[in-house]
Amino acid sequence: MKTQTVNCPTCRKAVPWNETSTFKPFCSERCKLIDLGEWASEKHAIAGEKAHPAEVDQLFEH
C-alpha cells in the first residue's frame, strides 16, 4: 500500500502521513513552532465575529 503524503502547512514540503511522522502535518518542529507563533501573534484566526468582552468575562467567572 502506498503511503499518503500531505503538504506541510508552513513550507509546503511533502510529509508522509504515517505513524513515524512525528510532527504531522508539519515536516519539522521548526515549521510547527512557526505555525504556533503565527496563531499566537494573531496572523491566523478562526473566522467569525469577536466575542463581546462581557461574554469573555462570564466564561472565566466559573
CHARMM internal coordinates of N, CA and C (Angstrom, degrees):
IC EDIT
DIST 1 N 1 CA 1.4544
DIST 1 CA 1 C 1.5308
ANGL 1 N 1 CA 1 C 108.91
DIST 1 C 2 N 1.3120
ANGL 1 CA 1 C 2 N 116.40
DIHE 1 N 1 CA 1 C 2 N 137.03
DIST 2 N 2 CA 1.4585
ANGL 1 C 2 N 2 CA 122.37
DIHE 1 CA 1 C 2 N 2 CA -178.81
DIST 2 CA 2 C 1.5314
ANGL 2 N 2 CA 2 C 110.30
DIHE 1 C 2 N 2 CA 2 C -78.52
DIST 2 C 3 N 1.3352
ANGL 2 CA 2 C 3 N 115.92
DIHE 2 N 2 CA 2 C 3 N 136.97
DIST 3 N 3 CA 1.4561
ANGL 2 C 3 N 3 CA 121.20
DIHE 2 CA 2 C 3 N 3 CA 178.10
DIST 3 CA 3 C 1.5232
ANGL 3 N 3 CA 3 C 109.65
DIHE 2 C 3 N 3 CA 3 C -75.49
DIST 3 C 4 N 1.3112
ANGL 3 CA 3 C 4 N 116.13
DIHE 3 N 3 CA 3 C 4 N 130.51
DIST 4 N 4 CA 1.4614
ANGL 3 C 4 N 4 CA 120.25
DIHE 3 CA 3 C 4 N 4 CA 176.90
DIST 4 CA 4 C 1.5198
ANGL 4 N 4 CA 4 C 109.41
DIHE 3 C 4 N 4 CA 4 C -73.83
DIST 4 C 5 N 1.3072
ANGL 4 CA 4 C 5 N 115.75
DIHE 4 N 4 CA 4 C 5 N 151.20
DIST 5 N 5 CA 1.4579
ANGL 4 C 5 N 5 CA 120.70
DIHE 4 CA 4 C 5 N 5 CA 175.71
DIST 5 CA 5 C 1.5218
ANGL 5 N 5 CA 5 C 109.27
DIHE 4 C 5 N 5 CA 5 C -126.50
DIST 5 C 6 N 1.3218
ANGL 5 CA 5 C 6 N 114.57
DIHE 5 N 5 CA 5 C 6 N 152.22
DIST 6 N 6 CA 1.4636
ANGL 5 C 6 N 6 CA 121.92
DIHE 5 CA 5 C 6 N 6 CA 173.98
DIST 6 CA 6 C 1.5168
ANGL 6 N 6 CA 6 C 106.92
DIHE 5 C 6 N 6 CA 6 C -128.43
DIST 6 C 7 N 1.3079
ANGL 6 CA 6 C 7 N 117.08
DIHE 6 N 6 CA 6 C 7 N 160.96
DIST 7 N 7 CA 1.4604
ANGL 6 C 7 N 7 CA 120.30
DIHE 6 CA 6 C 7 N 7 CA 176.91
DIST 7 CA 7 C 1.5168
ANGL 7 N 7 CA 7 C 109.64
DIHE 6 C 7 N 7 CA 7 C -92.38
DIST 7 C 8 N 1.3183
ANGL 7 CA 7 C 8 N 115.87
DIHE 7 N 7 CA 7 C 8 N 134.75
DIST 8 N 8 CA 1.4595
ANGL 7 C 8 N 8 CA 121.76
DIHE 7 CA 7 C 8 N 8 CA 176.47
DIST 8 CA 8 C 1.5294
ANGL 8 N 8 CA 8 C 107.81
DIHE 7 C 8 N 8 CA 8 C -57.47
DIST 8 C 9 N 1.3324
ANGL 8 CA 8 C 9 N 118.42
DIHE 8 N 8 CA 8 C 9 N 128.45
DIST 9 N 9 CA 1.4624
ANGL 8 C 9 N 9 CA 120.45
DIHE 8 CA 8 C 9 N 9 CA -179.10
DIST 9 CA 9 C 1.5300
ANGL 9 N 9 CA 9 C 113.79
DIHE 8 C 9 N 9 CA 9 C -62.15
DIST 9 C 10 N 1.3257
ANGL 9 CA 9 C 10 N 117.29
DIHE 9 N 9 CA 9 C 10 N -22.22
DIST 10 N 10 CA 1.4583
ANGL 9 C 10 N 10 CA 120.78
DIHE 9 CA 9 C 10 N 10 CA -176.78
DIST 10 CA 10 C 1.5211
ANGL 10 N 10 CA 10 C 112.37
DIHE 9 C 10 N 10 CA 10 C -90.42
DIST 10 C 11 N 1.3480
ANGL 10 CA 10 C 11 N 117.06
DIHE 10 N 10 CA 10 C 11 N -53.15
DIST 11 N 11 CA 1.4716
ANGL 10 C 11 N 11 CA 119.69
DIHE 10 CA 10 C 11 N 11 CA -173.55
DIST 11 CA 11 C 1.5260
ANGL 11 N 11 CA 11 C 113.54
DIHE 10 C 11 N 11 CA 11 C -110.87
DIST 11 C 12 N 1.3301
ANGL 11 CA 11 C 12 N 117.34
DIHE 11 N 11 CA 11 C 12 N -5.61
DIST 12 N 12 CA 1.4706
ANGL 11 C 12 N 12 CA 123.90
DIHE 11 CA 11 C 12 N 12 CA 177.57
DIST 12 CA 12 C 1.5284
ANGL 12 N 12 CA 12 C 113.73
DIHE 11 C 12 N 12 CA 12 C 73.40
DIST 12 C 13 N 1.3336
ANGL 12 CA 12 C 13 N 119.56
DIHE 12 N 12 CA 12 C 13 N 8.56
DIST 13 N 13 CA 1.4633
ANGL 12 C 13 N 13 CA 123.04
DIHE 12 CA 12 C 13 N 13 CA 177.04
DIST 13 CA 13 C 1.5314
ANGL 13 N 13 CA 13 C 109.04
DIHE 12 C 13 N 13 CA 13 C -68.02
DIST 13 C 14 N 1.3387
ANGL 13 CA 13 C 14 N 116.95
DIHE 13 N 13 CA 13 C 14 N 143.56
DIST 14 N 14 CA 1.4598
ANGL 13 C 14 N 14 CA 121.19
DIHE 13 CA 13 C 14 N 14 CA 178.58
DIST 14 CA 14 C 1.5283
ANGL 14 N 14 CA 14 C 109.91
DIHE 13 C 14 N 14 CA 14 C -68.78
DIST 14 C 15 N 1.3331
ANGL 14 CA 14 C 15 N 115.75
DIHE 14 N 14 CA 14 C 15 N 133.10
DIST 15 N 15 CA 1.4609
ANGL 14 C 15 N 15 CA 122.35
DIHE 14 CA 14 C 15 N 15 CA -179.03
DIST 15 CA 15 C 1.5254
ANGL 15 N 15 CA 15 C 108.13
DIHE 14 C 15 N 15 CA 15 C -125.11
DIST 15 C 16 N 1.3471
ANGL 15 CA 15 C 16 N 117.99
DIHE 15 N 15 CA 15 C 16 N 126.31
DIST 16 N 16 CA 1.4665
ANGL 15 C 16 N 16 CA 118.81
DIHE 15 CA 15 C 16 N 16 CA 176.62
DIST 16 CA 16 C 1.5286
ANGL 16 N 16 CA 16 C 110.23
DIHE 15 C 16 N 16 CA 16 C -66.82
DIST 16 C 17 N 1.3176
ANGL 16 CA 16 C 17 N 116.41
DIHE 16 N 16 CA 16 C 17 N 138.31
DIST 17 N 17 CA 1.4645
ANGL 16 C 17 N 17 CA 121.10
DIHE 16 CA 16 C 17 N 17 CA -179.37
DIST 17 CA 17 C 1.5270
ANGL 17 N 17 CA 17 C 107.89
DIHE 16 C 17 N 17 CA 17 C -99.86
DIST 17 C 18 N 1.3422
ANGL 17 CA 17 C 18 N 115.05
DIHE 17 N 17 CA 17 C 18 N 87.63
DIST 18 N 18 CA 1.4588
ANGL 17 C 18 N 18 CA 120.54
DIHE 17 CA 17 C 18 N 18 CA 178.19
DIST 18 CA 18 C 1.5226
ANGL 18 N 18 CA 18 C 110.00
DIHE 17 C 18 N 18 CA 18 C -150.70
DIST 18 C 19 N 1.3384
ANGL 18 CA 18 C 19 N 116.21
DIHE 18 N 18 CA 18 C 19 N -178.34
DIST 19 N 19 CA 1.4672
ANGL 18 C 19 N 19 CA 121.43
DIHE 18 CA 18 C 19 N 19 CA -175.70
DIST 19 CA 19 C 1.5222
ANGL 19 N 19 CA 19 C 112.98
DIHE 18 C 19 N 19 CA 19 C -63.91
DIST 19 C 20 N 1.3211
ANGL 19 CA 19 C 20 N 118.26
DIHE 19 N 19 CA 19 C 20 N -25.96
DIST 20 N 20 CA 1.4639
ANGL 19 C 20 N 20 CA 121.03
DIHE 19 CA 19 C 20 N 20 CA -176.53
DIST 20 CA 20 C 1.5259
ANGL 20 N 20 CA 20 C 113.23
DIHE 19 C 20 N 20 CA 20 C -85.29
DIST 20 C 21 N 1.2985
ANGL 20 CA 20 C 21 N 117.72
DIHE 20 N 20 CA 20 C 21 N -6.25
DIST 21 N 21 CA 1.4670
ANGL 20 C 21 N 21 CA 121.34
DIHE 20 CA 20 C 21 N 21 CA 179.49
DIST 21 CA 21 C 1.5282
ANGL 21 N 21 CA 21 C 109.23
DIHE 20 C 21 N 21 CA 21 C -81.94
DIST 21 C 22 N 1.3083
ANGL 21 CA 21 C 22 N 115.93
DIHE 21 N 21 CA 21 C 22 N 93.57
DIST 22 N 22 CA 1.4616
ANGL 21 C 22 N 22 CA 122.88
DIHE 21 CA 21 C 22 N 22 CA -172.71
DIST 22 CA 22 C 1.5214
ANGL 22 N 22 CA 22 C 113.75
DIHE 21 C 22 N 22 CA 22 C -60.27
DIST 22 C 23 N 1.3113
ANGL 22 CA 22 C 23 N 117.81
DIHE 22 N 22 CA 22 C 23 N -39.00
DIST 23 N 23 CA 1.4640
ANGL 22 C 23 N 23 CA 120.97
DIHE 22 CA 22 C 23 N 23 CA -171.37
DIST 23 CA 23 C 1.5247
ANGL 23 N 23 CA 23 C 113.63
DIHE 22 C 23 N 23 CA 23 C -106.73
DIST 23 C 24 N 1.3381
ANGL 23 CA 23 C 24 N 118.06
DIHE 23 N 23 CA 23 C 24 N 13.54
DIST 24 N 24 CA 1.4588
ANGL 23 C 24 N 24 CA 119.84
DIHE 23 CA 23 C 24 N 24 CA -174.46
DIST 24 CA 24 C 1.5118
ANGL 24 N 24 CA 24 C 112.28
DIHE 23 C 24 N 24 CA 24 C -52.70
DIST 24 C 25 N 1.2880
ANGL 24 CA 24 C 25 N 120.00
DIHE 24 N 24 CA 24 C 25 N 139.72
DIST 25 N 25 CA 1.4592
ANGL 24 C 25 N 25 CA 128.04
DIHE 24 CA 24 C 25 N 25 CA 7.23
DIST 25 CA 25 C 1.5255
ANGL 25 N 25 CA 25 C 114.14
DIHE 24 C 25 N 25 CA 25 C -83.59
DIST 25 C 26 N 1.3366
ANGL 25 CA 25 C 26 N 117.52
DIHE 25 N 25 CA 25 C 26 N 6.13
DIST 26 N 26 CA 1.4641
ANGL 25 C 26 N 26 CA 120.75
DIHE 25 CA 25 C 26 N 26 CA -179.17
DIST 26 CA 26 C 1.5178
ANGL 26 N 26 CA 26 C 110.01
DIHE 25 C 26 N 26 CA 26 C -87.67
DIST 26 C 27 N 1.3346
ANGL 26 CA 26 C 27 N 116.75
DIHE 26 N 26 CA 26 C 27 N 157.98
DIST 27 N 27 CA 1.4605
ANGL 26 C 27 N 27 CA 120.75
DIHE 26 CA 26 C 27 N 27 CA 179.90
DIST 27 CA 27 C 1.5201
ANGL 27 N 27 CA 27 C 112.18
DIHE 26 C 27 N 27 CA 27 C -85.34
DIST 27 C 28 N 1.3239
ANGL 27 CA 27 C 28 N 117.36
DIHE 27 N 27 CA 27 C 28 N -20.15
DIST 28 N 28 CA 1.4620
ANGL 27 C 28 N 28 CA 120.48
DIHE 27 CA 27 C 28 N 28 CA -175.84
DIST 28 CA 28 C 1.5234
ANGL 28 N 28 CA 28 C 110.27
DIHE 27 C 28 N 28 CA 28 C -157.25
DIST 28 C 29 N 1.3251
ANGL 28 CA 28 C 29 N 115.01
DIHE 28 N 28 CA 28 C 29 N 167.45
DIST 29 N 29 CA 1.4602
ANGL 28 C 29 N 29 CA 119.40
DIHE 28 CA 28 C 29 N 29 CA 175.73
DIST 29 CA 29 C 1.5250
ANGL 29 N 29 CA 29 C 110.37
DIHE 28 C 29 N 29 CA 29 C -63.66
DIST 29 C 30 N 1.3273
ANGL 29 CA 29 C 30 N 116.62
DIHE 29 N 29 CA 29 C 30 N -35.59
DIST 30 N 30 CA 1.4663
ANGL 29 C 30 N 30 CA 120.92
DIHE 29 CA 29 C 30 N 30 CA 178.93
DIST 30 CA 30 C 1.5266
ANGL 30 N 30 CA 30 C 110.99
DIHE 29 C 30 N 30 CA 30 C -57.29
DIST 30 C 31 N 1.3339
ANGL 30 CA 30 C 31 N 116.94
DIHE 30 N 30 CA 30 C 31 N -49.97
DIST 31 N 31 CA 1.4682
ANGL 30 C 31 N 31 CA 120.28
DIHE 30 CA 30 C 31 N 31 CA -179.73
DIST 31 CA 31 C 1.5248
ANGL 31 N 31 CA 31 C 111.06
DIHE 30 C 31 N 31 CA 31 C -65.09
DIST 31 C 32 N 1.3247
ANGL 31 CA 31 C 32 N 116.96
DIHE 31 N 31 CA 31 C 32 N -36.27
DIST 32 N 32 CA 1.4617
ANGL 31 C 32 N 32 CA 121.09
DIHE 31 CA 31 C 32 N 32 CA 177.44
DIST 32 CA 32 C 1.5290
ANGL 32 N 32 CA 32 C 110.61
DIHE 31 C 32 N 32 CA 32 C -62.04
DIST 32 C 33 N 1.3347
ANGL 32 CA 32 C 33 N 116.94
DIHE 32 N 32 CA 32 C 33 N -43.61
DIST 33 N 33 CA 1.4627
ANGL 32 C 33 N 33 CA 121.17
DIHE 32 CA 32 C 33 N 33 CA -179.46
DIST 33 CA 33 C 1.5250
ANGL 33 N 33 CA 33 C 112.31
DIHE 32 C 33 N 33 CA 33 C -71.09
DIST 33 C 34 N 1.3259
ANGL 33 CA 33 C 34 N 117.10
DIHE 33 N 33 CA 33 C 34 N -34.25
DIST 34 N 34 CA 1.4708
ANGL 33 C 34 N 34 CA 120.13
DIHE 33 CA 33 C 34 N 34 CA 175.28
DIST 34 CA 34 C 1.5261
ANGL 34 N 34 CA 34 C 109.33
DIHE 33 C 34 N 34 CA 34 C -60.84
DIST 34 C 35 N 1.3283
ANGL 34 CA 34 C 35 N 116.70
DIHE 34 N 34 CA 34 C 35 N -45.05
DIST 35 N 35 CA 1.4614
ANGL 34 C 35 N 35 CA 121.04
DIHE 34 CA 34 C 35 N 35 CA 179.19
DIST 35 CA 35 C 1.5279
ANGL 35 N 35 CA 35 C 110.86
DIHE 34 C 35 N 35 CA 35 C -62.79
DIST 35 C 36 N 1.3221
ANGL 35 CA 35 C 36 N 117.35
DIHE 35 N 35 CA 35 C 36 N -43.94
DIST 36 N 36 CA 1.4618
ANGL 35 C 36 N 36 CA 121.02
DIHE 35 CA 35 C 36 N 36 CA 177.99
DIST 36 CA 36 C 1.5260
ANGL 36 N 36 CA 36 C 110.81
DIHE 35 C 36 N 36 CA 36 C -58.90
DIST 36 C 37 N 1.3271
ANGL 36 CA 36 C 37 N 116.40
DIHE 36 N 36 CA 36 C 37 N -42.98
DIST 37 N 37 CA 1.4621
ANGL 36 C 37 N 37 CA 120.73
DIHE 36 CA 36 C 37 N 37 CA 178.43
DIST 37 CA 37 C 1.5137
ANGL 37 N 37 CA 37 C 112.57
DIHE 36 C 37 N 37 CA 37 C -62.43
DIST 37 C 38 N 1.3293
ANGL 37 CA 37 C 38 N 116.76
DIHE 37 N 37 CA 37 C 38 N -36.27
DIST 38 N 38 CA 1.4649
ANGL 37 C 38 N 38 CA 119.90
DIHE 37 CA 37 C 38 N 38 CA 178.56
DIST 38 CA 38 C 1.5273
ANGL 38 N 38 CA 38 C 111.34
DIHE 37 C 38 N 38 CA 38 C -68.28
DIST 38 C 39 N 1.3258
ANGL 38 CA 38 C 39 N 117.63
DIHE 38 N 38 CA 38 C 39 N -36.26
DIST 39 N 39 CA 1.4635
ANGL 38 C 39 N 39 CA 120.20
DIHE 38 CA 38 C 39 N 39 CA 174.90
DIST 39 CA 39 C 1.5213
ANGL 39 N 39 CA 39 C 109.70
DIHE 38 C 39 N 39 CA 39 C -67.34
DIST 39 C 40 N 1.3382
ANGL 39 CA 39 C 40 N 117.04
DIHE 39 N 39 CA 39 C 40 N -43.46
DIST 40 N 40 CA 1.4659
ANGL 39 C 40 N 40 CA 121.23
DIHE 39 CA 39 C 40 N 40 CA -177.72
DIST 40 CA 40 C 1.5277
ANGL 40 N 40 CA 40 C 112.10
DIHE 39 C 40 N 40 CA 40 C -64.39
DIST 40 C 41 N 1.3275
ANGL 40 CA 40 C 41 N 116.62
DIHE 40 N 40 CA 40 C 41 N -34.39
DIST 41 N 41 CA 1.4679
ANGL 40 C 41 N 41 CA 119.95
DIHE 40 CA 40 C 41 N 41 CA 179.85
DIST 41 CA 41 C 1.5309
ANGL 41 N 41 CA 41 C 111.99
DIHE 40 C 41 N 41 CA 41 C -89.75
DIST 41 C 42 N 1.3289
ANGL 41 CA 41 C 42 N 115.93
DIHE 41 N 41 CA 41 C 42 N 6.28
DIST 42 N 42 CA 1.4627
ANGL 41 C 42 N 42 CA 124.19
DIHE 41 CA 41 C 42 N 42 CA 177.94
DIST 42 CA 42 C 1.5239
ANGL 42 N 42 CA 42 C 113.80
DIHE 41 C 42 N 42 CA 42 C 64.29
DIST 42 C 43 N 1.3483
ANGL 42 CA 42 C 43 N 116.81
DIHE 42 N 42 CA 42 C 43 N 27.18
DIST 43 N 43 CA 1.4655
ANGL 42 C 43 N 43 CA 119.67
DIHE 42 CA 42 C 43 N 43 CA 170.29
DIST 43 CA 43 C 1.5254
ANGL 43 N 43 CA 43 C 109.52
DIHE 42 C 43 N 43 CA 43 C -73.51
DIST 43 C 44 N 1.3327
ANGL 43 CA 43 C 44 N 116.13
DIHE 43 N 43 CA 43 C 44 N -26.49
DIST 44 N 44 CA 1.4647
ANGL 43 C 44 N 44 CA 122.66
DIHE 43 CA 43 C 44 N 44 CA 172.76
DIST 44 CA 44 C 1.5196
ANGL 44 N 44 CA 44 C 107.24
DIHE 43 C 44 N 44 CA 44 C -108.90
DIST 44 C 45 N 1.3189
ANGL 44 CA 44 C 45 N 116.62
DIHE 44 N 44 CA 44 C 45 N 146.91
DIST 45 N 45 CA 1.4598
ANGL 44 C 45 N 45 CA 120.82
DIHE 44 CA 44 C 45 N 45 CA 176.79
DIST 45 CA 45 C 1.5202
ANGL 45 N 45 CA 45 C 109.10
DIHE 44 C 45 N 45 CA 45 C -155.80
DIST 45 C 46 N 1.2947
ANGL 45 CA 45 C 46 N 115.85
DIHE 45 N 45 CA 45 C 46 N 155.07
DIST 46 N 46 CA 1.4552
ANGL 45 C 46 N 46 CA 121.38
DIHE 45 CA 45 C 46 N 46 CA 175.18
DIST 46 CA 46 C 1.5261
ANGL 46 N 46 CA 46 C 106.93
DIHE 45 C 46 N 46 CA 46 C -87.70
DIST 46 C 47 N 1.3212
ANGL 46 CA 46 C 47 N 115.33
DIHE 46 N 46 CA 46 C 47 N 131.59
DIST 47 N 47 CA 1.4638
ANGL 46 C 47 N 47 CA 120.64
DIHE 46 CA 46 C 47 N 47 CA -176.94
DIST 47 CA 47 C 1.5246
ANGL 47 N 47 CA 47 C 111.07
DIHE 46 C 47 N 47 CA 47 C -62.52
DIST 47 C 48 N 1.2936
ANGL 47 CA 47 C 48 N 115.28
DIHE 47 N 47 CA 47 C 48 N 144.67
DIST 48 N 48 CA 1.4569
ANGL 47 C 48 N 48 CA 120.72
DIHE 47 CA 47 C 48 N 48 CA 177.19
DIST 48 CA 48 C 1.5108
ANGL 48 N 48 CA 48 C 110.54
DIHE 47 C 48 N 48 CA 48 C 143.15
DIST 48 C 49 N 1.2958
ANGL 48 CA 48 C 49 N 114.67
DIHE 48 N 48 CA 48 C 49 N 174.73
DIST 49 N 49 CA 1.4565
ANGL 48 C 49 N 49 CA 119.86
DIHE 48 CA 48 C 49 N 49 CA -179.77
DIST 49 CA 49 C 1.5192
ANGL 49 N 49 CA 49 C 109.95
DIHE 48 C 49 N 49 CA 49 C -79.85
DIST 49 C 50 N 1.3101
ANGL 49 CA 49 C 50 N 116.15
DIHE 49 N 49 CA 49 C 50 N 144.39
DIST 50 N 50 CA 1.4617
ANGL 49 C 50 N 50 CA 120.64
DIHE 49 CA 49 C 50 N 50 CA 177.52
DIST 50 CA 50 C 1.5194
ANGL 50 N 50 CA 50 C 109.41
DIHE 49 C 50 N 50 CA 50 C -70.10
DIST 50 C 51 N 1.3194
ANGL 50 CA 50 C 51 N 115.25
DIHE 50 N 50 CA 50 C 51 N 146.41
DIST 51 N 51 CA 1.4636
ANGL 50 C 51 N 51 CA 120.70
DIHE 50 CA 50 C 51 N 51 CA 178.88
DIST 51 CA 51 C 1.5226
ANGL 51 N 51 CA 51 C 109.69
DIHE 50 C 51 N 51 CA 51 C -72.47
DIST 51 C 52 N 1.3040
ANGL 51 CA 51 C 52 N 115.43
DIHE 51 N 51 CA 51 C 52 N 145.01
DIST 52 N 52 CA 1.4658
ANGL 51 C 52 N 52 CA 121.55
DIHE 51 CA 51 C 52 N 52 CA 175.77
DIST 52 CA 52 C 1.5300
ANGL 52 N 52 CA 52 C 107.56
DIHE 51 C 52 N 52 CA 52 C -68.61
DIST 52 C 53 N 1.3320
ANGL 52 CA 52 C 53 N 118.58
DIHE 52 N 52 CA 52 C 53 N 139.07
DIST 53 N 53 CA 1.4742
ANGL 52 C 53 N 53 CA 120.97
DIHE 52 CA 52 C 53 N 53 CA -178.16
DIST 53 CA 53 C 1.5294
ANGL 53 N 53 CA 53 C 113.98
DIHE 52 C 53 N 53 CA 53 C -52.30
DIST 53 C 54 N 1.3271
ANGL 53 CA 53 C 54 N 118.26
DIHE 53 N 53 CA 53 C 54 N -35.32
DIST 54 N 54 CA 1.4676
ANGL 53 C 54 N 54 CA 121.06
DIHE 53 CA 53 C 54 N 54 CA 179.07
DIST 54 CA 54 C 1.5283
ANGL 54 N 54 CA 54 C 110.75
DIHE 53 C 54 N 54 CA 54 C -65.25
DIST 54 C 55 N 1.3382
ANGL 54 CA 54 C 55 N 116.85
DIHE 54 N 54 CA 54 C 55 N -36.60
DIST 55 N 55 CA 1.4620
ANGL 54 C 55 N 55 CA 120.45
DIHE 54 CA 54 C 55 N 55 CA 178.04
DIST 55 CA 55 C 1.5226
ANGL 55 N 55 CA 55 C 110.61
DIHE 54 C 55 N 55 CA 55 C -66.52
DIST 55 C 56 N 1.3176
ANGL 55 CA 55 C 56 N 116.61
DIHE 55 N 55 CA 55 C 56 N -39.48
DIST 56 N 56 CA 1.4615
ANGL 55 C 56 N 56 CA 121.07
DIHE 55 CA 55 C 56 N 56 CA 178.81
DIST 56 CA 56 C 1.5250
ANGL 56 N 56 CA 56 C 109.80
DIHE 55 C 56 N 56 CA 56 C -64.70
DIST 56 C 57 N 1.3205
ANGL 56 CA 56 C 57 N 117.26
DIHE 56 N 56 CA 56 C 57 N -45.16
DIST 57 N 57 CA 1.4681
ANGL 56 C 57 N 57 CA 121.35
DIHE 56 CA 56 C 57 N 57 CA 178.34
DIST 57 CA 57 C 1.5236
ANGL 57 N 57 CA 57 C 111.01
DIHE 56 C 57 N 57 CA 57 C -59.17
DIST 57 C 58 N 1.3157
ANGL 57 CA 57 C 58 N 116.18
DIHE 57 N 57 CA 57 C 58 N -40.26
DIST 58 N 58 CA 1.4586
ANGL 57 C 58 N 58 CA 121.21
DIHE 57 CA 57 C 58 N 58 CA -179.01
DIST 58 CA 58 C 1.5325
ANGL 58 N 58 CA 58 C 110.83
DIHE 57 C 58 N 58 CA 58 C -63.89
DIST 58 C 59 N 1.3127
ANGL 58 CA 58 C 59 N 117.78
DIHE 58 N 58 CA 58 C 59 N -35.55
DIST 59 N 59 CA 1.4634
ANGL 58 C 59 N 59 CA 121.31
DIHE 58 CA 58 C 59 N 59 CA 178.51
DIST 59 CA 59 C 1.5256
ANGL 59 N 59 CA 59 C 111.54
DIHE 58 C 59 N 59 CA 59 C -62.72
DIST 59 C 60 N 1.3166
ANGL 59 CA 59 C 60 N 117.11
DIHE 59 N 59 CA 59 C 60 N -35.59
DIST 60 N 60 CA 1.4563
ANGL 59 C 60 N 60 CA 121.30
DIHE 59 CA 59 C 60 N 60 CA -175.91
DIST 60 CA 60 C 1.5269
ANGL 60 N 60 CA 60 C 113.54
DIHE 59 C 60 N 60 CA 60 C -88.69
DIST 60 C 61 N 1.3232
ANGL 60 CA 60 C 61 N 117.97
DIHE 60 N 60 CA 60 C 61 N -5.16
DIST 61 N 61 CA 1.4602
ANGL 60 C 61 N 61 CA 120.92
DIHE 60 CA 60 C 61 N 61 CA 178.69
DIST 61 CA 61 C 1.5177
ANGL 61 N 61 CA 61 C 112.17
DIHE 60 C 61 N 61 CA 61 C -74.40
DIST 61 C 62 N 1.3063
ANGL 61 CA 61 C 62 N 118.10
DIHE 61 N 61 CA 61 C 62 N -26.17
DIST 62 N 62 CA 1.4717
ANGL 61 C 62 N 62 CA 121.28
DIHE 61 CA 61 C 62 N 62 CA -174.91
DIST 62 CA 62 C 1.4613
ANGL 62 N 62 CA 62 C 110.04
DIHE 61 C 62 N 62 CA 62 C -90.11
END
COOR INIT
IC SEED 1 N 1 CA 1 C
IC BUILD
